[in-house]
């Protein structure tokens, strides 16, 4: 195989990886945005009730949003490790 052909294949591989990174970033941004909006909407709805349980219910929703964010962060970390060639 010629050196030029090998270089072209390597460039193609890098371009595909870059496209995959962009797709992953878009998915994570959308998932994060949606999780935040869902959490805010739920918290505002609960806060409107103004019951003695309101603070605990809002805290529960905040913890759920944080748990979702941690899952997304774990996926990002895993993806980056794979992209860098550090898969286990």
PyMOL Python script that loads the backbone (N, CA, C, O; Angstrom):
from pymol import cmd

cmd.read_pdbstr("""\
ATOM      1  N   UNK A   1       0.849  -1.171   0.000  1.00  0.00           N
ATOM      2  CA  UNK A   1       0.000   0.000   0.000  1.00  0.00           C
ATOM      3  C   UNK A   1       0.895   1.235   0.000  1.00  0.00           C
ATOM      4  O   UNK A   1       1.883   1.299   0.732  1.00  0.00           O
ATOM      5  N   UNK A   2       0.546   2.194  -0.813  1.00  0.00           N
ATOM      6  CA  UNK A   2       1.383   3.384  -0.920  1.00  0.00           C
ATOM      7  C   UNK A   2       1.248   4.263   0.324  1.00  0.00           C
ATOM      8  O   UNK A   2       0.250   4.205   1.042  1.00  0.00           O
ATOM      9  N   UNK A   3       2.258   5.060   0.552  1.00  0.00           N
ATOM     10  CA  UNK A   3       2.254   5.959   1.704  1.00  0.00           C
ATOM     11  C   UNK A   3       1.117   6.978   1.597  1.00  0.00           C
ATOM     12  O   UNK A   3       0.492   7.316   2.602  1.00  0.00           O
ATOM     13  N   UNK A   4       0.852   7.459   0.405  1.00  0.00           N
ATOM     14  CA  UNK A   4      -0.231   8.433   0.196  1.00  0.00           C
ATOM     15  C   UNK A   4      -1.582   7.812   0.533  1.00  0.00           C
ATOM     16  O   UNK A   4      -2.428   8.468   1.141  1.00  0.00           O
ATOM     17  N   UNK A   5      -1.795   6.555   0.145  1.00  0.00           N
ATOM     18  CA  UNK A   5      -3.057   5.875   0.439  1.00  0.00           C
ATOM     19  C   UNK A   5      -3.209   5.650   1.934  1.00  0.00           C
ATOM     20  O   UNK A   5      -4.302   5.816   2.475  1.00  0.00           O
ATOM     21  N   UNK A   6      -2.133   5.276   2.606  1.00  0.00           N
ATOM     22  CA  UNK A   6      -2.174   5.096   4.057  1.00  0.00           C
ATOM     23  C   UNK A   6      -2.513   6.401   4.753  1.00  0.00           C
ATOM     24  O   UNK A   6      -3.300   6.417   5.699  1.00  0.00           O
ATOM     25  N   UNK A   7      -1.924   7.493   4.290  1.00  0.00           N
ATOM     26  CA  UNK A   7      -2.187   8.803   4.869  1.00  0.00           C
ATOM     27  C   UNK A   7      -3.644   9.198   4.664  1.00  0.00           C
ATOM     28  O   UNK A   7      -4.275   9.735   5.574  1.00  0.00           O
ATOM     29  N   UNK A   8      -4.182   8.935   3.475  1.00  0.00           N
ATOM     30  CA  UNK A   8      -5.580   9.259   3.185  1.00  0.00           C
ATOM     31  C   UNK A   8      -6.508   8.456   4.087  1.00  0.00           C
ATOM     32  O   UNK A   8      -7.488   8.995   4.603  1.00  0.00           O
ATOM     33  N   UNK A   9      -6.211   7.177   4.282  1.00  0.00           N
ATOM     34  CA  UNK A   9      -7.032   6.350   5.183  1.00  0.00           C
ATOM     35  C   UNK A   9      -6.950   6.858   6.612  1.00  0.00           C
ATOM     36  O   UNK A   9      -7.955   6.876   7.322  1.00  0.00           O
ATOM     37  N   UNK A  10      -5.762   7.272   7.043  1.00  0.00           N
ATOM     38  CA  UNK A  10      -5.599   7.811   8.396  1.00  0.00           C
ATOM     39  C   UNK A  10      -6.396   9.098   8.555  1.00  0.00           C
ATOM     40  O   UNK A  10      -7.057   9.302   9.573  1.00  0.00           O
ATOM     41  N   UNK A  11      -6.335   9.967   7.549  1.00  0.00           N
ATOM     42  CA  UNK A  11      -7.126  11.210   7.590  1.00  0.00           C
ATOM     43  C   UNK A  11      -8.604  10.896   7.679  1.00  0.00           C
ATOM     44  O   UNK A  11      -9.339  11.532   8.434  1.00  0.00           O
ATOM     45  N   UNK A  12      -9.044   9.901   6.897  1.00  0.00           N
ATOM     46  CA  UNK A  12     -10.452   9.508   6.901  1.00  0.00           C
ATOM     47  C   UNK A  12     -10.866   9.010   8.292  1.00  0.00           C
ATOM     48  O   UNK A  12     -11.951   9.339   8.772  1.00  0.00           O
ATOM     49  N   UNK A  13     -10.007   8.223   8.931  1.00  0.00           N
ATOM     50  CA  UNK A  13     -10.281   7.729  10.280  1.00  0.00           C
ATOM     51  C   UNK A  13     -10.397   8.856  11.286  1.00  0.00           C
ATOM     52  O   UNK A  13     -11.272   8.841  12.151  1.00  0.00           O
ATOM     53  N   UNK A  14      -9.512   9.831  11.169  1.00  0.00           N
ATOM     54  CA  UNK A  14      -9.557  10.987  12.067  1.00  0.00           C
ATOM     55  C   UNK A  14     -10.837  11.780  11.834  1.00  0.00           C
ATOM     56  O   UNK A  14     -11.480  12.214  12.790  1.00  0.00           O
ATOM     57  N   UNK A  15     -11.208  11.970  10.587  1.00  0.00           N
ATOM     58  CA  UNK A  15     -12.435  12.712  10.265  1.00  0.00           C
ATOM     59  C   UNK A  15     -13.656  11.991  10.821  1.00  0.00           C
ATOM     60  O   UNK A  15     -14.564  12.630  11.353  1.00  0.00           O
ATOM     61  N   UNK A  16     -13.687  10.667  10.702  1.00  0.00           N
ATOM     62  CA  UNK A  16     -14.813   9.903  11.251  1.00  0.00           C
ATOM     63  C   UNK A  16     -14.873  10.042  12.766  1.00  0.00           C
ATOM     64  O   UNK A  16     -15.954  10.203  13.331  1.00  0.00           O
ATOM     65  N   UNK A  17     -13.726   9.980  13.424  1.00  0.00           N
ATOM     66  CA  UNK A  17     -13.682  10.138  14.873  1.00  0.00           C
ATOM     67  C   UNK A  17     -14.148  11.532  15.275  1.00  0.00           C
ATOM     68  O   UNK A  17     -14.888  11.682  16.247  1.00  0.00           O
ATOM     69  N   UNK A  18     -13.726  12.538  14.542  1.00  0.00           N
ATOM     70  CA  UNK A  18     -14.158  13.905  14.845  1.00  0.00           C
ATOM     71  C   UNK A  18     -15.668  14.044  14.689  1.00  0.00           C
ATOM     72  O   UNK A  18     -16.318  14.701  15.503  1.00  0.00           O
ATOM     73  N   UNK A  19     -16.223  13.438  13.662  1.00  0.00           N
ATOM     74  CA  UNK A  19     -17.675  13.482  13.468  1.00  0.00           C
ATOM     75  C   UNK A  19     -18.392  12.778  14.611  1.00  0.00           C
ATOM     76  O   UNK A  19     -19.426  13.252  15.081  1.00  0.00           O
ATOM     77  N   UNK A  20     -17.860  11.666  15.054  1.00  0.00           N
ATOM     78  CA  UNK A  20     -18.464  10.936  16.174  1.00  0.00           C
ATOM     79  C   UNK A  20     -18.397  11.758  17.458  1.00  0.00           C
ATOM     80  O   UNK A  20     -19.348  11.760  18.239  1.00  0.00           O
ATOM     81  N   UNK A  21     -17.292  12.452  17.684  1.00  0.00           N
ATOM     82  CA  UNK A  21     -17.160  13.318  18.856  1.00  0.00           C
ATOM     83  C   UNK A  21     -18.203  14.434  18.800  1.00  0.00           C
ATOM     84  O   UNK A  21     -18.828  14.751  19.813  1.00  0.00           O
ATOM     85  N   UNK A  22     -18.390  15.019  17.641  1.00  0.00           N
ATOM     86  CA  UNK A  22     -19.394  16.081  17.480  1.00  0.00           C
ATOM     87  C   UNK A  22     -20.795  15.527  17.757  1.00  0.00           C
ATOM     88  O   UNK A  22     -21.589  16.163  18.450  1.00  0.00           O
ATOM     89  N   UNK A  23     -21.096  14.343  17.216  1.00  0.00           N
ATOM     90  CA  UNK A  23     -22.410  13.721  17.469  1.00  0.00           C
ATOM     91  C   UNK A  23     -22.613  13.457  18.956  1.00  0.00           C
ATOM     92  O   UNK A  23     -23.680  13.730  19.505  1.00  0.00           O
ATOM     93  N   UNK A  24     -21.583  12.927  19.599  1.00  0.00           N
ATOM     94  CA  UNK A  24     -21.668  12.644  21.036  1.00  0.00           C
ATOM     95  C   UNK A  24     -21.879  13.937  21.818  1.00  0.00           C
ATOM     96  O   UNK A  24     -22.710  13.985  22.724  1.00  0.00           O
ATOM     97  N   UNK A  25     -21.147  14.965  21.480  1.00  0.00           N
ATOM     98  CA  UNK A  25     -21.291  16.258  22.169  1.00  0.00           C
ATOM     99  C   UNK A  25     -22.700  16.806  21.989  1.00  0.00           C
ATOM    100  O   UNK A  25     -23.289  17.325  22.937  1.00  0.00           O
ATOM    101  N   UNK A  26     -23.242  16.695  20.787  1.00  0.00           N
ATOM    102  CA  UNK A  26     -24.605  17.157  20.540  1.00  0.00           C
ATOM    103  C   UNK A  26     -25.614  16.379  21.382  1.00  0.00           C
ATOM    104  O   UNK A  26     -26.533  16.962  21.959  1.00  0.00           O
ATOM    105  N   UNK A  27     -25.437  15.062  21.447  1.00  0.00           N
ATOM    106  CA  UNK A  27     -26.356  14.235  22.228  1.00  0.00           C
ATOM    107  C   UNK A  27     -26.278  14.578  23.713  1.00  0.00           C
ATOM    108  O   UNK A  27     -27.304  14.678  24.385  1.00  0.00           O
ATOM    109  N   UNK A  28     -25.065  14.756  24.223  1.00  0.00           N
ATOM    110  CA  UNK A  28     -24.890  15.071  25.632  1.00  0.00           C
ATOM    111  C   UNK A  28     -25.467  16.447  25.946  1.00  0.00           C
ATOM    112  O   UNK A  28     -26.120  16.623  26.975  1.00  0.00           O
ATOM    113  N   UNK A  29     -25.235  17.414  25.077  1.00  0.00           N
ATOM    114  CA  UNK A  29     -25.793  18.761  25.291  1.00  0.00           C
ATOM    115  C   UNK A  29     -27.311  18.718  25.320  1.00  0.00           C
ATOM    116  O   UNK A  29     -27.936  19.333  26.184  1.00  0.00           O
ATOM    117  N   UNK A  30     -27.904  17.998  24.384  1.00  0.00           N
ATOM    118  CA  UNK A  30     -29.365  17.905  24.338  1.00  0.00           C
ATOM    119  C   UNK A  30     -29.911  17.177  25.562  1.00  0.00           C
ATOM    120  O   UNK A  30     -30.908  17.603  26.144  1.00  0.00           O
ATOM    121  N   UNK A  31     -29.267  16.087  25.955  1.00  0.00           N
ATOM    122  CA  UNK A  31     -29.718  15.334  27.129  1.00  0.00           C
ATOM    123  C   UNK A  31     -29.584  16.184  28.393  1.00  0.00           C
ATOM    124  O   UNK A  31     -30.465  16.166  29.252  1.00  0.00           O
ATOM    125  N   UNK A  32     -28.497  16.918  28.502  1.00  0.00           N
ATOM    126  CA  UNK A  32     -28.288  17.784  29.659  1.00  0.00           C
ATOM    127  C   UNK A  32     -29.324  18.899  29.703  1.00  0.00           C
ATOM    128  O   UNK A  32     -29.894  19.197  30.752  1.00  0.00           O
ATOM    129  N   UNK A  33     -29.555  19.505  28.551  1.00  0.00           N
ATOM    130  CA  UNK A  33     -30.550  20.581  28.472  1.00  0.00           C
ATOM    131  C   UNK A  33     -31.926  20.057  28.858  1.00  0.00           C
ATOM    132  O   UNK A  33     -32.642  20.697  29.628  1.00  0.00           O
ATOM    133  N   UNK A  34     -32.296  18.902  28.330  1.00  0.00           N
ATOM    134  CA  UNK A  34     -33.615  18.339  28.616  1.00  0.00           C
ATOM    135  C   UNK A  34     -33.748  17.955  30.087  1.00  0.00           C
ATOM    136  O   UNK A  34     -34.794  18.182  30.695  1.00  0.00           O
ATOM    137  N   UNK A  35     -32.699  17.378  30.659  1.00  0.00           N
ATOM    138  CA  UNK A  35     -32.729  17.012  32.076  1.00  0.00           C
ATOM    139  C   UNK A  35     -32.901  18.251  32.947  1.00  0.00           C
ATOM    140  O   UNK A  35     -33.666  18.244  33.912  1.00  0.00           O
ATOM    141  N   UNK A  36     -32.185  19.308  32.599  1.00  0.00           N
ATOM    142  CA  UNK A  36     -32.292  20.552  33.367  1.00  0.00           C
ATOM    143  C   UNK A  36     -33.694  21.141  33.250  1.00  0.00           C
ATOM    144  O   UNK A  36     -34.281  21.564  34.245  1.00  0.00           O
ATOM    145  N   UNK A  37     -34.222  21.164  32.040  1.00  0.00           N
ATOM    146  CA  UNK A  37     -35.577  21.703  31.854  1.00  0.00           C
ATOM    147  C   UNK A  37     -36.619  20.870  32.598  1.00  0.00           C
ATOM    148  O   UNK A  37     -37.526  21.417  33.225  1.00  0.00           O
ATOM    149  N   UNK A  38     -36.487  19.555  32.527  1.00  0.00           N
ATOM    150  CA  UNK A  38     -37.414  18.684  33.249  1.00  0.00           C
ATOM    151  C   UNK A  38     -37.343  18.932  34.751  1.00  0.00           C
ATOM    152  O   UNK A  38     -38.368  19.027  35.427  1.00  0.00           O
ATOM    153  N   UNK A  39     -36.125  19.036  35.261  1.00  0.00           N
ATOM    154  CA  UNK A  39     -35.946  19.280  36.692  1.00  0.00           C
ATOM    155  C   UNK A  39     -36.484  20.623  37.126  1.00  0.00           C
ATOM    156  O   UNK A  39     -37.128  20.730  38.169  1.00  0.00           O
ATOM    157  N   UNK A  40     -36.227  21.646  36.337  1.00  0.00           N
ATOM    158  CA  UNK A  40     -36.724  22.987  36.665  1.00  0.00           C
ATOM    159  C   UNK A  40     -38.245  23.011  36.642  1.00  0.00           C
ATOM    160  O   UNK A  40     -38.878  23.565  37.541  1.00  0.00           O
ATOM    161  N   UNK A  41     -38.831  22.408  35.610  1.00  0.00           N
ATOM    162  CA  UNK A  41     -40.288  22.372  35.515  1.00  0.00           C
ATOM    163  C   UNK A  41     -40.911  21.654  36.690  1.00  0.00           C
ATOM    164  O   UNK A  41     -41.900  22.114  37.259  1.00  0.00           O
ATOM    165  N   UNK A  42     -40.329  20.523  37.054  1.00  0.00           N
ATOM    166  CA  UNK A  42     -40.860  19.762  38.192  1.00  0.00           C
ATOM    167  C   UNK A  42     -40.702  20.537  39.499  1.00  0.00           C
ATOM    168  O   UNK A  42     -41.626  20.603  40.310  1.00  0.00           O
ATOM    169  N   UNK A  43     -39.523  21.122  39.692  1.00  0.00           N
ATOM    170  CA  UNK A  43     -39.286  21.875  40.924  1.00  0.00           C
ATOM    171  C   UNK A  43     -40.227  23.069  41.030  1.00  0.00           C
ATOM    172  O   UNK A  43     -40.747  23.350  42.110  1.00  0.00           O
ATOM    173  N   UNK A  44     -40.452  23.774  39.926  1.00  0.00           N
ATOM    174  CA  UNK A  44     -41.368  24.927  39.959  1.00  0.00           C
ATOM    175  C   UNK A  44     -42.795  24.476  40.250  1.00  0.00           C
ATOM    176  O   UNK A  44     -43.517  25.131  41.002  1.00  0.00           O
ATOM    177  N   UNK A  45     -43.193  23.376  39.662  1.00  0.00           N
ATOM    178  CA  UNK A  45     -44.536  22.844  39.897  1.00  0.00           C
ATOM    179  C   UNK A  45     -44.723  22.474  41.368  1.00  0.00           C
ATOM    180  O   UNK A  45     -45.750  22.782  41.973  1.00  0.00           O
ATOM    181  N   UNK A  46     -43.723  21.816  41.925  1.00  0.00           N
ATOM    182  CA  UNK A  46     -43.796  21.428  43.337  1.00  0.00           C
ATOM    183  C   UNK A  46     -43.756  22.662  44.229  1.00  0.00           C
ATOM    184  O   UNK A  46     -44.500  22.745  45.207  1.00  0.00           O
ATOM    185  N   UNK A  47     -42.897  23.616  43.902  1.00  0.00           N
ATOM    186  CA  UNK A  47     -42.773  24.828  44.718  1.00  0.00           C
ATOM    187  C   UNK A  47     -44.073  25.610  44.753  1.00  0.00           C
ATOM    188  O   UNK A  47     -44.356  26.296  45.736  1.00  0.00           O
ATOM    189  N   UNK A  48     -44.861  25.519  43.704  1.00  0.00           N
ATOM    190  CA  UNK A  48     -46.140  26.233  43.662  1.00  0.00           C
ATOM    191  C   UNK A  48     -47.124  25.682  44.683  1.00  0.00           C
ATOM    192  O   UNK A  48     -48.049  26.380  45.099  1.00  0.00           O
ATOM    193  N   UNK A  49     -46.926  24.432  45.086  1.00  0.00           N
ATOM    194  CA  UNK A  49     -47.830  23.826  46.078  1.00  0.00           C
ATOM    195  C   UNK A  49     -47.686  24.442  47.455  1.00  0.00           C
ATOM    196  O   UNK A  49     -48.671  24.578  48.180  1.00  0.00           O
ATOM    197  N   UNK A  50     -46.480  24.813  47.821  1.00  0.00           N
ATOM    198  CA  UNK A  50     -46.168  25.434  49.110  1.00  0.00           C
ATOM    199  C   UNK A  50     -46.687  24.619  50.293  1.00  0.00           C
ATOM    200  O   UNK A  50     -47.368  25.142  51.175  1.00  0.00           O
ATOM    201  N   UNK A  51     -46.360  23.364  50.293  1.00  0.00           N
ATOM    202  CA  UNK A  51     -46.704  22.520  51.427  1.00  0.00           C
ATOM    203  C   UNK A  51     -45.466  22.364  52.304  1.00  0.00           C
ATOM    204  O   UNK A  51     -44.363  22.709  51.882  1.00  0.00           O
ATOM    205  N   UNK A  52     -45.637  21.852  53.508  1.00  0.00           N
ATOM    206  CA  UNK A  52     -44.463  21.628  54.363  1.00  0.00           C
ATOM    207  C   UNK A  52     -43.453  20.653  53.746  1.00  0.00           C
ATOM    208  O   UNK A  52     -42.269  20.693  54.079  1.00  0.00           O
ATOM    209  N   UNK A  53     -43.920  19.776  52.846  1.00  0.00           N
ATOM    210  CA  UNK A  53     -43.035  18.797  52.214  1.00  0.00           C
ATOM    211  C   UNK A  53     -42.290  19.370  50.999  1.00  0.00           C
ATOM    212  O   UNK A  53     -41.426  18.705  50.428  1.00  0.00           O
ATOM    213  N   UNK A  54     -42.626  20.596  50.611  1.00  0.00           N
ATOM    214  CA  UNK A  54     -42.058  21.173  49.388  1.00  0.00           C
ATOM    215  C   UNK A  54     -40.527  21.144  49.356  1.00  0.00           C
ATOM    216  O   UNK A  54     -39.961  20.691  48.361  1.00  0.00           O
ATOM    217  N   UNK A  55     -39.839  21.604  50.393  1.00  0.00           N
ATOM    218  CA  UNK A  55     -38.365  21.585  50.315  1.00  0.00           C
ATOM    219  C   UNK A  55     -37.796  20.182  50.089  1.00  0.00           C
ATOM    220  O   UNK A  55     -36.851  20.009  49.319  1.00  0.00           O
ATOM    221  N   UNK A  56     -38.371  19.190  50.758  1.00  0.00           N
ATOM    222  CA  UNK A  56     -37.878  17.820  50.583  1.00  0.00           C
ATOM    223  C   UNK A  56     -38.158  17.308  49.183  1.00  0.00           C
ATOM    224  O   UNK A  56     -37.329  16.611  48.599  1.00  0.00           O
ATOM    225  N   UNK A  57     -39.305  17.643  48.645  1.00  0.00           N
ATOM    226  CA  UNK A  57     -39.637  17.189  47.292  1.00  0.00           C
ATOM    227  C   UNK A  57     -38.740  17.859  46.254  1.00  0.00           C
ATOM    228  O   UNK A  57     -38.295  17.212  45.306  1.00  0.00           O
ATOM    229  N   UNK A  58     -38.477  19.146  46.430  1.00  0.00           N
ATOM    230  CA  UNK A  58     -37.595  19.864  45.503  1.00  0.00           C
ATOM    231  C   UNK A  58     -36.174  19.290  45.602  1.00  0.00           C
ATOM    232  O   UNK A  58     -35.506  19.111  44.583  1.00  0.00           O
ATOM    233  N   UNK A  59     -35.720  19.006  46.810  1.00  0.00           N
ATOM    234  CA  UNK A  59     -34.390  18.406  47.015  1.00  0.00           C
ATOM    235  C   UNK A  59     -34.318  17.042  46.327  1.00  0.00           C
ATOM    236  O   UNK A  59     -33.301  16.704  45.722  1.00  0.00           O
ATOM    237  N   UNK A  60     -35.379  16.272  46.418  1.00  0.00           N
ATOM    238  CA  UNK A  60     -35.421  14.958  45.761  1.00  0.00           C
ATOM    239  C   UNK A  60     -35.260  15.103  44.244  1.00  0.00           C
ATOM    240  O   UNK A  60     -34.529  14.344  43.608  1.00  0.00           O
ATOM    241  N   UNK A  61     -35.951  16.085  43.685  1.00  0.00           N
ATOM    242  CA  UNK A  61     -35.832  16.316  42.236  1.00  0.00           C
ATOM    243  C   UNK A  61     -34.420  16.766  41.887  1.00  0.00           C
ATOM    244  O   UNK A  61     -33.856  16.319  40.888  1.00  0.00           O
ATOM    245  N   UNK A  62     -33.849  17.640  42.694  1.00  0.00           N
ATOM    246  CA  UNK A  62     -32.479  18.094  42.444  1.00  0.00           C
ATOM    247  C   UNK A  62     -31.509  16.909  42.487  1.00  0.00           C
ATOM    248  O   UNK A  62     -30.593  16.822  41.669  1.00  0.00           O
ATOM    249  N   UNK A  63     -31.713  16.005  43.435  1.00  0.00           N
ATOM    250  CA  UNK A  63     -30.848  14.825  43.513  1.00  0.00           C
ATOM    251  C   UNK A  63     -31.016  13.925  42.294  1.00  0.00           C
ATOM    252  O   UNK A  63     -30.046  13.328  41.827  1.00  0.00           O
ATOM    253  N   UNK A  64     -32.233  13.821  41.778  1.00  0.00           N
ATOM    254  CA  UNK A  64     -32.466  13.034  40.565  1.00  0.00           C
ATOM    255  C   UNK A  64     -31.741  13.650  39.373  1.00  0.00           C
ATOM    256  O   UNK A  64     -31.129  12.940  38.575  1.00  0.00           O
ATOM    257  N   UNK A  65     -31.814  14.974  39.256  1.00  0.00           N
ATOM    258  CA  UNK A  65     -31.120  15.670  38.157  1.00  0.00           C
ATOM    259  C   UNK A  65     -29.610  15.467  38.284  1.00  0.00           C
ATOM    260  O   UNK A  65     -28.928  15.218  37.291  1.00  0.00           O
ATOM    261  N   UNK A  66     -29.095  15.575  39.506  1.00  0.00           N
ATOM    262  CA  UNK A  66     -27.664  15.363  39.717  1.00  0.00           C
ATOM    263  C   UNK A  66     -27.252  13.928  39.376  1.00  0.00           C
ATOM    264  O   UNK A  66     -26.176  13.705  38.822  1.00  0.00           O
ATOM    265  N   UNK A  67     -28.095  12.970  39.702  1.00  0.00           N
ATOM    266  CA  UNK A  67     -27.794  11.570  39.367  1.00  0.00           C
ATOM    267  C   UNK A  67     -27.749  11.383  37.848  1.00  0.00           C
ATOM    268  O   UNK A  67     -26.880  10.680  37.332  1.00  0.00           O
ATOM    269  N   UNK A  68     -28.681  12.010  37.138  1.00  0.00           N
ATOM    270  CA  UNK A  68     -28.675  11.934  35.674  1.00  0.00           C
ATOM    271  C   UNK A  68     -27.417  12.590  35.111  1.00  0.00           C
ATOM    272  O   UNK A  68     -26.808  12.079  34.171  1.00  0.00           O
ATOM    273  N   UNK A  69     -27.036  13.720  35.691  1.00  0.00           N
ATOM    274  CA  UNK A  69     -25.830  14.413  35.230  1.00  0.00           C
ATOM    275  C   UNK A  69     -24.596  13.539  35.464  1.00  0.00           C
ATOM    276  O   UNK A  69     -23.687  13.521  34.633  1.00  0.00           O
ATOM    277  N   UNK A  70     -24.555  12.820  36.577  1.00  0.00           N
ATOM    278  CA  UNK A  70     -23.411  11.943  36.853  1.00  0.00           C
ATOM    279  C   UNK A  70     -23.352  10.808  35.838  1.00  0.00           C
ATOM    280  O   UNK A  70     -22.268  10.441  35.384  1.00  0.00           O
ATOM    281  N   UNK A  71     -24.485  10.258  35.485  1.00  0.00           N
ATOM    282  CA  UNK A  71     -24.520   9.207  34.459  1.00  0.00           C
ATOM    283  C   UNK A  71     -23.987   9.751  33.142  1.00  0.00           C
ATOM    284  O   UNK A  71     -23.183   9.099  32.476  1.00  0.00           O
ATOM    285  N   UNK A  72     -24.432  10.941  32.768  1.00  0.00           N
ATOM    286  CA  UNK A  72     -23.947  11.552  31.526  1.00  0.00           C
ATOM    287  C   UNK A  72     -22.444  11.801  31.594  1.00  0.00           C
ATOM    288  O   UNK A  72     -21.735  11.577  30.612  1.00  0.00           O
ATOM    289  N   UNK A  73     -21.949  12.265  32.752  1.00  0.00           N
ATOM    290  CA  UNK A  73     -20.519  12.509  32.901  1.00  0.00           C
ATOM    291  C   UNK A  73     -19.737  11.211  32.764  1.00  0.00           C
ATOM    292  O   UNK A  73     -18.679  11.186  32.135  1.00  0.00           O
ATOM    293  N   UNK A  74     -20.250  10.135  33.348  1.00  0.00           N
ATOM    294  CA  UNK A  74     -19.588   8.834  33.221  1.00  0.00           C
ATOM    295  C   UNK A  74     -19.520   8.395  31.763  1.00  0.00           C
ATOM    296  O   UNK A  74     -18.503   7.861  31.320  1.00  0.00           O
ATOM    297  N   UNK A  75     -20.592   8.616  31.022  1.00  0.00           N
ATOM    298  CA  UNK A  75     -20.607   8.260  29.601  1.00  0.00           C
ATOM    299  C   UNK A  75     -19.618   9.103  28.806  1.00  0.00           C
ATOM    300  O   UNK A  75     -18.944   8.598  27.908  1.00  0.00           O
ATOM    301  N   UNK A  76     -19.533  10.384  29.137  1.00  0.00           N
ATOM    302  CA  UNK A  76     -18.569  11.261  28.465  1.00  0.00           C
ATOM    303  C   UNK A  76     -17.153  10.777  28.744  1.00  0.00           C
ATOM    304  O   UNK A  76     -16.330  10.685  27.834  1.00  0.00           O
ATOM    305  N   UNK A  77     -16.873  10.467  30.008  1.00  0.00           N
ATOM    306  CA  UNK A  77     -15.535   9.996  30.378  1.00  0.00           C
ATOM    307  C   UNK A  77     -15.196   8.696  29.648  1.00  0.00           C
ATOM    308  O   UNK A  77     -14.080   8.527  29.158  1.00  0.00           O
ATOM    309  N   UNK A  78     -16.165   7.781  29.577  1.00  0.00           N
ATOM    310  CA  UNK A  78     -15.945   6.510  28.891  1.00  0.00           C
ATOM    311  C   UNK A  78     -15.689   6.741  27.408  1.00  0.00           C
ATOM    312  O   UNK A  78     -14.783   6.145  26.827  1.00  0.00           O
ATOM    313  N   UNK A  79     -16.492   7.609  26.801  1.00  0.00           N
ATOM    314  CA  UNK A  79     -16.333   7.916  25.383  1.00  0.00           C
ATOM    315  C   UNK A  79     -14.965   8.541  25.105  1.00  0.00           C
ATOM    316  O   UNK A  79     -14.289   8.166  24.147  1.00  0.00           O
ATOM    317  N   UNK A  80     -14.562   9.494  25.947  1.00  0.00           N
ATOM    318  CA  UNK A  80     -13.268  10.139  25.750  1.00  0.00           C
ATOM    319  C   UNK A  80     -12.127   9.137  25.886  1.00  0.00           C
ATOM    320  O   UNK A  80     -11.150   9.204  25.141  1.00  0.00           O
ATOM    321  N   UNK A  81     -12.246   8.213  26.829  1.00  0.00           N
ATOM    322  CA  UNK A  81     -11.201   7.197  26.986  1.00  0.00           C
ATOM    323  C   UNK A  81     -11.095   6.339  25.736  1.00  0.00           C
ATOM    324  O   UNK A  81      -9.995   6.022  25.282  1.00  0.00           O
ATOM    325  N   UNK A  82     -12.241   5.967  25.181  1.00  0.00           N
ATOM    326  CA  UNK A  82     -12.237   5.171  23.958  1.00  0.00           C
ATOM    327  C   UNK A  82     -11.655   5.992  22.810  1.00  0.00           C
ATOM    328  O   UNK A  82     -10.848   5.488  22.028  1.00  0.00           O
ATOM    329  N   UNK A  83     -12.061   7.241  22.711  1.00  0.00           N
ATOM    330  CA  UNK A  83     -11.577   8.107  21.625  1.00  0.00           C
ATOM    331  C   UNK A  83     -10.068   8.298  21.718  1.00  0.00           C
ATOM    332  O   UNK A  83      -9.393   8.457  20.701  1.00  0.00           O
ATOM    333  N   UNK A  84      -9.546   8.284  22.927  1.00  0.00           N
ATOM    334  CA  UNK A  84      -8.095   8.457  23.112  1.00  0.00           C
ATOM    335  C   UNK A  84      -7.352   7.121  23.041  1.00  0.00           C
ATOM    336  O   UNK A  84      -6.128   7.079  23.166  1.00  0.00           O
ATOM    337  N   UNK A  85      -8.096   6.036  22.843  1.00  0.00           N
ATOM    338  CA  UNK A  85      -7.467   4.724  22.733  1.00  0.00           C
ATOM    339  C   UNK A  85      -7.105   4.101  24.053  1.00  0.00           C
ATOM    340  O   UNK A  85      -6.196   3.273  24.122  1.00  0.00           O
ATOM    341  N   UNK A  86      -7.811   4.490  25.120  1.00  0.00           N
ATOM    342  CA  UNK A  86      -7.509   3.992  26.451  1.00  0.00           C
ATOM    343  C   UNK A  86      -8.587   3.060  26.973  1.00  0.00           C
ATOM    344  O   UNK A  86      -8.829   3.008  28.179  1.00  0.00           O
ATOM    345  N   UNK A  87      -9.233   2.328  26.085  1.00  0.00           N
ATOM    346  CA  UNK A  87     -10.305   1.454  26.558  1.00  0.00           C
ATOM    347  C   UNK A  87      -9.732   0.294  27.338  1.00  0.00           C
ATOM    348  O   UNK A  87      -8.605  -0.146  27.106  1.00  0.00           O
ATOM    349  N   UNK A  88     -10.536  -0.192  28.270  1.00  0.00           N
ATOM    350  CA  UNK A  88     -10.097  -1.271  29.170  1.00  0.00           C
ATOM    351  C   UNK A  88     -10.556  -2.608  28.653  1.00  0.00           C
ATOM    352  O   UNK A  88     -10.283  -3.636  29.272  1.00  0.00           O
TER     353      UNK A  88
END
""", "prot")
cmd.dss("prot")
cmd.show_as("cartoon", "prot")
cmd.util.cbc("prot")
cmd.orient("prot")
